[in-house]
């Protein structure tokens, strides 16, 4: 009897082990931020920014080609801003609009968000090809900004003159966690090496205050490669 119980336990453990896979992955991020103002029904999409991600992945199969997948990733995300001040009109609806730009011509900015992302996915596999979808929790751990006007680092000038750290100030107004959904696909070459791509779109606002005036939601595309140890 004990032998049968031992054999049964070993068999169950073996099947569970065969259904569980884990590995590492890394790749490229292309991200931007959609800014909208519910108060005036206006919306703007900031420029795309390149970044990267790296982390771990675990998958448990249920049979019938279905599995659940969880990941823990460091994500380097954000957006870019480019402005040509010479193209800003000085009239709107025949009214004079006065912009005091001190003769500035062009400006550019960069927003970098450091995030720990935890995506959960339901995956369906067709042999080596899989499709997946789910939700992700993005824990925002830091922000780094840059701002230049005509080649001058206006962020550094402002911080020096006002004694304010803009990044720390901005971090206080960011949400701790961003919630979003994702869809994607994966192709496995030899049961270990795989490539995957996902599109992620945020549902919650990046800013935790003044949501009735402005909301900022991130979107990003990921393309990467990974290796599964089992």
C-alpha positions in Angstrom: 0.0 0.0 0.0 2.8 2.4 0.9 4.5 1.6 -2.4 1.3 2.5 -4.3 1.0 5.8 -2.3 4.6 6.6 -3.0 4.3 5.9 -6.7 1.1 8.0 -6.9 2.7 10.9 -5.1 5.7 10.8 -7.4 3.4 10.7 -10.5 1.4 13.7 -9.3 4.6 15.6 -8.5 6.0 14.7 -11.9 2.9 15.9 -13.8 2.8 19.1 -11.8 6.5 19.7 -12.5 6.0 19.0 -16.2 3.2 21.6 -16.3 5.3 24.3 -14.7 7.8 26.4 -16.6 9.9 29.4 -15.6 12.5 31.5 -17.3 14.0 35.0 -18.0 13.2 37.5 -20.7 14.3 40.9 -21.9 13.5 43.3 -24.8 12.5 46.6 -26.3 9.8 49.0 -25.2 8.2 51.7 -27.3 6.0 53.9 -25.1 4.0 57.1 -25.0 1.6 58.9 -22.8 -1.9 60.0 -23.7 -2.9 63.2 -21.9 -6.5 64.3 -21.8 -8.6 67.0 -20.1 -12.1 66.0 -19.2 -12.8 69.6 -18.3 -12.3 71.0 -21.8 -12.6 67.7 -23.8 -9.1 68.0 -25.1 -6.6 65.2 -25.8 -2.9 65.0 -26.8 -0.6 62.1 -27.5 3.0 62.7 -26.4 5.8 61.4 -28.6 7.1 57.8 -28.6 10.1 57.0 -26.4 12.4 53.9 -26.7 13.3 51.9 -23.6 13.8 48.4 -22.4 12.5 45.7 -20.0 14.1 42.7 -18.2 12.8 40.2 -15.7 11.4 36.7 -15.0 8.4 34.7 -16.2 6.6 31.6 -14.9 3.9 29.6 -16.6 1.6 26.8 -15.3 -0.3 24.7 -17.8 -3.8 23.3 -17.2 -3.9 21.0 -20.3 -6.1 21.6 -23.3 -3.5 24.1 -24.5 -4.5 26.5 -21.7 -2.0 28.0 -19.2 -1.6 31.0 -16.9 1.5 33.1 -17.0 2.9 35.6 -14.5 5.9 37.9 -14.9 7.9 40.4 -12.8 9.6 42.9 -15.0 11.6 46.1 -14.7 10.2 48.5 -17.3 11.9 51.6 -18.6 9.0 53.7 -20.0 7.9 57.3 -20.7 7.4 59.7 -23.5 9.1 62.5 -25.5 7.9 66.1 -26.1 9.0 68.3 -29.0 7.7 71.8 -29.5 8.2 74.4 -32.3 7.3 77.7 -30.6 7.5 79.6 -33.9 4.4 77.6 -35.1 2.2 78.6 -32.1 -0.4 81.1 -33.4 -0.6 84.5 -31.8 -4.3 84.7 -32.5 -7.2 82.3 -31.8 -10.7 83.0 -33.0 -9.5 86.6 -33.9 -8.4 87.1 -30.3 -4.8 88.0 -29.5 -2.9 85.3 -27.6 0.2 86.6 -25.8 2.9 84.0 -25.2 6.0 85.4 -23.5 8.6 82.9 -24.8 11.6 85.4 -24.7 12.3 84.7 -28.4 12.5 80.9 -27.9 12.2 78.8 -31.0 12.3 75.1 -30.2 12.0 73.0 -27.1 12.2 69.3 -26.3 11.6 67.2 -23.2 11.9 63.6 -22.1 10.0 61.8 -19.4 11.4 58.5 -18.1 9.3 56.3 -15.8 10.9 53.5 -13.8 8.4 50.8 -13.1 8.2 47.3 -11.7 5.5 45.6 -13.7 3.6 42.4 -12.8 1.5 41.1 -15.7 -0.8 38.2 -15.4 -2.0 36.5 -18.6 -4.2 33.7 -19.8 -2.4 31.9 -22.7 -3.7 29.6 -25.4 -1.2 27.6 -27.4 -1.3 26.3 -31.0 1.8 24.0 -30.9 4.7 26.6 -31.0 2.5 29.7 -31.4 0.5 31.2 -28.6 -1.8 34.1 -28.0 -2.3 35.7 -24.6 -4.1 38.5 -22.9 -4.6 39.8 -19.3 -3.9 42.6 -17.0 -0.8 44.2 -15.5 0.0 46.1 -12.3 2.7 48.7 -12.8 4.4 50.0 -9.6 5.9 53.4 -10.4 9.2 53.6 -8.5 10.7 56.8 -10.0 10.7 59.5 -12.6 13.4 61.3 -14.5 12.7 64.4 -16.6 14.7 66.5 -19.1 13.7 69.9 -20.6 15.6 72.0 -23.1 14.8 75.2 -25.0 17.1 76.2 -27.8 19.8 73.9 -26.4 19.6 75.3 -22.9 18.8 72.9 -20.0 15.9 74.9 -18.6 15.2 72.2 -16.0 18.7 72.7 -14.4 18.3 76.5 -14.6 14.9 76.4 -12.9 16.1 74.0 -10.2 19.1 76.2 -9.5 17.2 79.4 -9.3 14.1 78.1 -7.4 15.8 75.4 -5.2 13.3 72.8 -6.3 14.0 69.2 -7.4 11.5 68.8 -10.2 11.7 65.0 -10.3 11.0 64.7 -6.6 8.2 67.2 -6.9 6.6 65.3 -9.9 7.0 61.9 -8.1 4.7 63.3 -5.3 1.9 63.7 -7.8 2.3 60.3 -9.5 0.1 57.3 -8.6 1.8 54.5 -6.8 0.2 51.8 -9.0 -0.9 52.0 -12.6 -3.5 49.4 -13.9 -3.8 48.3 -17.5 -4.6 45.5 -19.9 -2.5 43.8 -22.5 -2.7 41.5 -25.5 0.1 39.7 -27.2 1.6 36.6 -28.9 4.5 34.3 -28.4 6.5 31.9 -30.6 8.6 29.1 -29.1 11.5 27.7 -31.2 12.7 24.6 -29.2 10.6 24.5 -26.0 13.1 26.9 -24.4 13.9 29.9 -26.6 11.0 32.1 -27.4 10.1 35.6 -28.8 7.0 37.5 -27.8 5.3 40.8 -28.3 2.7 42.6 -26.3 0.7 45.8 -26.5 -0.2 47.4 -23.2 -2.7 50.1 -22.6 -3.3 51.9 -19.3 -6.8 52.2 -17.8 -5.9 54.3 -14.7 -4.3 57.7 -14.7 -0.6 58.2 -13.9 -1.4 61.2 -11.8 -3.1 60.7 -8.5 -4.4 64.3 -8.1 -6.5 66.6 -10.3 -8.0 63.8 -12.3 -11.1 66.0 -13.0 -8.8 68.4 -14.8 -6.3 66.2 -16.5 -5.5 62.5 -16.9 -2.4 60.8 -18.2 -2.5 57.2 -19.4 0.5 55.2 -20.7 0.7 52.9 -23.6 3.6 50.7 -24.7 4.6 48.0 -27.1 7.0 45.3 -26.1 9.1 43.0 -28.3 11.6 40.7 -26.7 13.3 37.3 -26.4 13.4 34.8 -23.5 14.6 31.5 -22.3 12.7 28.9 -20.3 14.6 26.6 -18.1 11.8 24.0 -18.0 
